[in-house]
Amino acid sequence: MNPLKYLLAYPADLQAQVRRVMDGNGLAALLRGKYPAAHGIRSDRALYQYVSALKGEYLRNAQSVDKVLFDSKIHVIQHALGLHTAHSRVQGNRLKASHEIRIASMFRDAPPEFLRMIAVHELAHLKERQHDKAFYKLCGHMEPDYHQLEFDVRLYLTHLDRSGERLWAGEGSGDAAE
């Protein structure tokens, strides 16, 4: 198995730099130094409020999000960190759509920047369905460091694959963001 499977789309010289850091066992230290603490969002209610505030700030005219939660059934093996789903049903003579955002529960214990990147990514799907230029432009509008954060999340996933060590496990406070 390729130890850099989350970084395959990146240039070879960047992958070589990551390999050198991994060989020196410095990936955990690099990530902890850059992101020292986990966020304090512990409940689905607090996550819904957080995502709703982001939506209100950047996507006021987009369709509403009815449900946001941490989902333990989302695994990185499925190449998903979060999911945006839309359910449509007929109500009388109208079609009613409901939107849900599910974020992998492994990000309950992650830096606030990682959570924001994933939330921004899933919110962008309210406006742009495909991962195209317009989609990433919208992500960059909502989070100017989006591409760096996505890369750092991929570094974290690489670290997890290699060592299994969650760097911020149990650090979030119980009631801080609820």
C-alpha positions as CSV (number, residue, x, y, z in Angstrom):
1,M,0.0,0.0,0.0
2,N,1.2,3.5,-0.9
3,P,2.0,5.4,2.4
4,L,1.2,8.7,0.6
5,K,-2.2,7.6,-0.9
6,Y,-3.9,10.8,0.2
7,L,-1.2,12.9,-1.5
8,L,-1.0,11.2,-4.9
9,A,-2.4,14.2,-6.8
10,Y,0.4,16.4,-5.5
11,P,3.8,17.0,-7.3
12,A,6.6,14.4,-6.8
13,D,8.9,17.0,-5.1
14,L,6.2,17.8,-2.5
15,Q,5.6,14.0,-1.9
16,A,9.4,13.7,-1.4
17,Q,9.4,16.4,1.2
18,V,6.6,14.6,3.1
19,R,8.5,11.3,2.9
20,R,11.6,13.0,4.5
21,V,9.5,14.4,7.3
22,M,7.9,11.0,7.8
23,D,11.3,9.3,7.8
24,G,12.3,11.5,10.7
25,N,9.0,10.8,12.5
26,G,8.3,14.5,12.4
27,L,4.8,14.5,10.9
28,A,3.1,14.5,14.3
29,A,5.3,17.3,15.6
30,L,4.8,19.3,12.4
31,L,1.0,19.0,12.7
32,R,0.9,19.7,16.5
33,G,3.1,22.7,16.0
34,K,0.9,24.2,13.4
35,Y,-2.4,23.2,15.0
36,P,-1.9,23.0,18.8
37,A,-5.4,22.3,20.0
38,A,-8.7,20.7,19.2
39,H,-11.9,22.7,18.7
40,G,-14.6,22.6,21.5
41,I,-17.6,21.5,19.4
42,R,-18.7,18.3,21.0
43,S,-22.4,17.9,20.2
44,D,-24.4,17.7,17.0
45,R,-26.4,20.7,18.1
46,A,-23.2,22.8,18.5
47,L,-22.0,21.6,15.1
48,Y,-25.4,22.6,13.5
49,Q,-25.0,26.1,15.1
50,Y,-21.4,26.4,13.8
51,V,-22.3,25.3,10.3
52,S,-25.4,27.5,10.2
53,A,-23.4,30.5,11.2
54,L,-20.9,29.9,8.4
55,K,-23.8,29.5,6.0
56,G,-25.4,32.7,7.2
57,E,-22.2,34.6,6.7
58,Y,-21.3,33.3,3.2
59,L,-24.3,31.6,1.6
60,R,-27.4,33.6,2.8
61,N,-29.4,32.9,-0.4
62,A,-28.5,29.2,-0.6
63,Q,-31.0,26.5,0.4
64,S,-31.3,25.8,4.1
65,V,-29.5,23.0,5.9
66,D,-31.9,20.9,7.9
67,K,-29.5,18.6,9.7
68,V,-25.8,18.7,10.6
69,L,-24.1,16.0,12.6
70,F,-21.0,14.0,13.4
71,D,-21.3,10.6,11.7
72,S,-19.3,7.6,12.9
73,K,-20.3,5.6,9.8
74,I,-18.3,7.9,7.5
75,H,-14.9,6.4,7.0
76,V,-11.9,7.8,5.1
77,I,-11.8,4.4,3.3
78,Q,-14.9,5.7,1.4
79,H,-12.8,8.8,0.5
80,A,-15.2,11.0,2.4
81,L,-14.5,13.3,5.3
82,G,-18.0,14.7,5.2
83,L,-21.2,14.2,3.1
84,H,-23.8,16.5,1.8
85,T,-27.1,14.8,0.9
86,A,-30.3,16.2,-0.4
87,H,-33.6,14.3,0.0
88,S,-36.6,15.3,-2.0
89,R,-40.2,14.3,-1.3
90,V,-43.6,15.3,-2.6
91,Q,-45.7,17.3,-0.2
92,G,-49.1,18.0,-1.7
93,N,-48.4,19.4,-5.1
94,R,-44.9,20.7,-4.2
95,L,-41.5,19.1,-4.0
96,K,-39.8,19.6,-0.7
97,A,-36.0,19.2,-0.4
98,S,-34.1,18.7,2.8
99,H,-30.3,19.0,3.0
100,E,-28.1,17.2,5.5
101,I,-24.4,17.6,6.2
102,R,-22.6,14.8,8.0
103,I,-19.0,15.1,9.1
104,A,-16.8,12.1,10.0
105,S,-16.8,11.7,13.8
106,M,-13.0,11.5,13.7
107,F,-13.1,15.3,13.3
108,R,-14.8,15.7,16.6
109,D,-11.2,15.7,17.9
110,A,-9.5,17.9,15.4
111,P,-8.2,21.4,15.2
112,P,-10.9,24.1,14.5
113,E,-9.2,24.8,11.1
114,F,-9.8,21.2,9.9
115,L,-13.5,21.3,11.0
116,R,-13.9,24.6,9.2
117,M,-12.4,23.3,6.0
118,I,-14.7,20.3,6.0
119,A,-17.8,22.4,6.8
120,V,-16.9,24.9,4.1
121,H,-16.4,22.1,1.6
122,E,-19.8,20.6,2.4
123,L,-21.6,24.0,2.4
124,A,-20.1,24.7,-1.0
125,H,-22.1,21.8,-2.3
126,L,-25.3,23.8,-1.7
127,K,-24.3,26.0,-4.6
128,E,-21.9,23.9,-6.7
129,R,-22.5,20.1,-7.0
130,Q,-19.3,19.2,-8.8
131,H,-15.7,19.6,-7.7
132,D,-14.9,22.0,-10.4
133,K,-13.3,25.4,-10.7
134,A,-16.4,27.3,-9.4
135,F,-16.6,24.9,-6.4
136,Y,-13.1,25.5,-5.3
137,K,-13.4,29.2,-5.9
138,L,-16.4,29.3,-3.5
139,C,-14.4,27.2,-1.0
140,G,-11.6,29.7,-1.2
141,H,-14.0,32.6,-0.8
142,M,-15.4,31.1,2.5
143,E,-12.0,30.0,3.7
144,P,-9.0,31.8,2.1
145,D,-6.6,29.0,3.4
146,Y,-8.8,26.3,2.1
147,H,-6.2,24.6,-0.1
148,Q,-3.5,24.6,2.6
149,L,-6.0,23.2,5.1
150,E,-7.0,20.5,2.7
151,F,-3.4,19.5,2.2
152,D,-2.8,19.5,6.0
153,V,-5.9,17.3,6.5
154,R,-4.3,14.9,4.0
155,L,-1.1,15.0,6.0
156,Y,-3.1,14.2,9.1
157,L,-4.8,11.3,7.3
158,T,-1.4,10.1,6.2
159,H,-0.1,10.2,9.8
160,L,-3.2,8.3,11.0
161,D,-2.6,5.6,8.4
162,R,1.0,5.2,9.4
163,S,0.7,5.4,13.2
164,G,-3.0,5.2,14.2
165,E,-2.3,8.0,16.7
166,R,-5.0,10.6,17.0
167,L,-3.1,13.8,17.8
168,W,-5.9,15.8,19.5
169,A,-8.1,13.0,20.9
170,G,-10.0,14.1,24.0
171,E,-8.7,17.7,24.0
172,G,-12.0,19.5,23.2
173,S,-13.9,20.9,26.2
174,G,-17.3,19.4,26.9
175,D,-19.5,22.6,27.0
176,A,-17.4,25.4,25.5
177,A,-19.2,25.7,22.1
178,E,-22.6,24.4,23.0
